[in-house]
Amino acid sequence: MDNHPVNLFSGTIATLSRTLDLRARNHEMIINNVANADTPNFKPFSMNVEEALQKDLPTAASTQLKQTDGQHLPGAPIPDDPSALAMQSVDDPLLLRGDRNGVDIDREMTALAKNSLLYKASSQIVASKFSGLKHAITGGSK
């Protein structure tokens, strides 16, 4: 018998907690960009939450696809999300304004809406995990 402790969610709760933290920081950063939309020479900040989460995950070597039969399709990495690449382009804003402010209010509001939706989805998943755990502990009774 294996004497190693069992992790019920295999790090899911910890990952979702980290996701909520990063999304909250991203929200603050976007709000800061919007607040400084009229500040001369202000350069907007951006964060790629998915990339930050990938840095926290253990090495992907254990989850690499392996072709065990010649007739199997080879494993190929998933292409990068085009919307994530668009967020990285904030470093090169179109500085058409006379005050050299790089905030594009439409881009910031879109990023804010997307971040808010993903935050809400993550919080609902965490609530569902805890609800399932409570259900298991109480034996199905409320």
N, C-alpha and C positions, 0 to 999 in steps of 0.2 A: 504494500500500500504506500502511496506517495504521501509524504508528510508536509508537502508544500501547501500554504494557505490557498484557498480558492478565492479568486476575484470574481464576484458575481457578474459585474458588468464589464470586465476586462478593460477598465480605464475609461469607460464611456462617460461616467459622471465627471471625472476629472477633466476630460477633454471638453465636455460641454461647459464646464465651469470656466475653463480657460477661454473658450469661445465667447462666452458672455462678457468676460473681462475685456477681451480685445475689442469686441463690438462696442462696448461702453466707451472705451478710449477712442475708438474711431469716430464715434458720435461726437465726442467732445472736440476732436480735431476738426471735423467738418463744420461744427457750429462756430469754432474759432475762425475758420476760413470765411464763413458767411459774415461774421461780426466785423471782420477786417476788409470787407469788400471795397470800402472807400478809403483805406489807408494807403497813402502813396508808397510805392516800391515794395509792397507786401507780396511775398511769394507764398502761395498756398502749400500746405502740408498734406500728405496722403499716406495711407497705410494699406497694405495688402494683407488683410486678415488671414486669408487662406495660406499665403506664403509664411506668415508668422506661425500659424498652427503647424505647418509641415516641419518647421525647424524644431518644434517641441516634440514631435512624434519620434519614436525609436527608429532606428535605421530600417529602411525599406527592404533590406536584403532578405529578411525572413518572409516577405510577402511578394517576392518576385515570382512571376509566372515562369514555369518550367515546362518545356515541350518534352513530354515523356513518350510520345509516339510520333513517328514521321508523318502520319496523316493528320495530326493535330495542327490547328492554326498557330502560328507563332504569336507569342504575347507581345503586344506593342503598347508603349506608354500612351496615356490619354493626352491628346493635344491640349495645350494651355487654353484657358478660358479667354476668349477675345475681350470680354468686358474687363477682366483683370488687367490685360495689357493696356486698355484705354485709361485705367486709373493711374498707371505708371507714367503716362505721358504728361502728367501735371507739371513735371519739371521743365517742360518746354511749352509753356502756355503761349497763346497768341497775344502778344503785348501790343494791342492796337490802341489802348487807352493812353492818354497823355501823361497820366501819373505813374505809368509803368507797373500798375497793380495787375497781378496775374490771376485773380480770382474770376472764374467763370461761374456766375451764380446759378445758371441752369445745370451745369455739371455738378455743382455742389449739392443742389437740391435733389437731383437724381440719385447721387451717392447717398444722401441722407435717407431718402425713401427706401432704397435697397437695403441699407444697413439696418434700418428700423424693422423691416420685414424679416430679415435674417435673424435679428436679435429676438424678435417675438417667436419665431419658429424654434429657435434653440431653447428658449425658456419653456415653451410648451412641451418639448421633448424631455427636458429635465423634470418637469412636473409629472409627465407620464411615467417616467422611470421611477420616481418616488411613489407615485400612486400604485404602480405594480408591486413595488417592494412592500408597501403598507398592506396591500391586498394579500401578499404571500405570508406576511407576519401574522395578520389577524385571521388567516384561514378562510378568507373570502367574506367574512362578516364585516359590517361597517361599524 
